[in-house]
């Protein structure tokens, strides 16, 4: 029997699995961002104050 007459092996049906995983991960990132937004703003403000005070201490004329 020639290779042109043989039928290919049946493939398992996995339709939509990658899309479901993509949507799940995207929804998790979006949900985390929305729920933690106020906390992230406070953390960024605190980091800015920390670096401002650090540079103030470094540039201080006192030893």
C-alpha positions in Angstrom: 0.0 0.0 0.0 1.5 3.3 -1.0 1.8 6.2 1.5 -0.6 8.3 -0.6 -3.5 5.8 0.1 -2.9 5.6 3.9 -5.1 7.7 6.1 -3.4 9.8 8.7 -3.6 8.9 12.3 -6.7 10.4 14.0 -5.8 13.5 16.1 -7.3 14.1 19.5 -9.7 16.9 19.6 -8.4 19.8 21.7 -10.3 22.7 20.3 -10.3 25.9 22.2 -7.9 24.8 25.0 -5.3 27.5 24.3 -8.0 30.2 24.1 -9.5 29.2 27.4 -6.1 29.3 29.0 -5.4 32.7 27.5 -8.7 34.1 28.6 -8.2 32.7 32.1 -4.7 34.2 32.5 -5.8 37.6 31.0 -8.8 37.8 33.3 -6.6 37.0 36.3 -4.1 39.8 35.4 -7.0 42.2 34.8 -8.7 41.3 38.0 -5.5 41.6 40.0 -4.8 45.0 38.5 -8.3 46.3 39.2 -8.5 45.0 42.7 -5.0 46.1 43.7 -4.9 49.5 42.0 -5.3 51.7 45.2 -2.7 49.6 47.0 -0.3 49.9 44.0 -0.7 53.7 44.0 0.1 53.9 47.7 3.2 51.7 47.2 4.5 53.9 44.3 4.0 57.0 46.4 5.8 55.4 49.3 8.7 54.4 47.1 8.9 58.0 45.8 9.1 59.3 49.4 11.7 56.8 50.3 14.0 57.7 47.4 13.5 61.4 48.1 14.5 61.0 51.7 17.4 58.8 50.7 18.8 61.4 48.3 18.2 64.1 50.9 20.4 62.1 53.4 23.1 61.5 50.7 23.3 65.2 49.7 23.2 66.4 53.3 26.3 68.5 54.3 26.4 66.9 57.7 28.5 63.7 58.1 
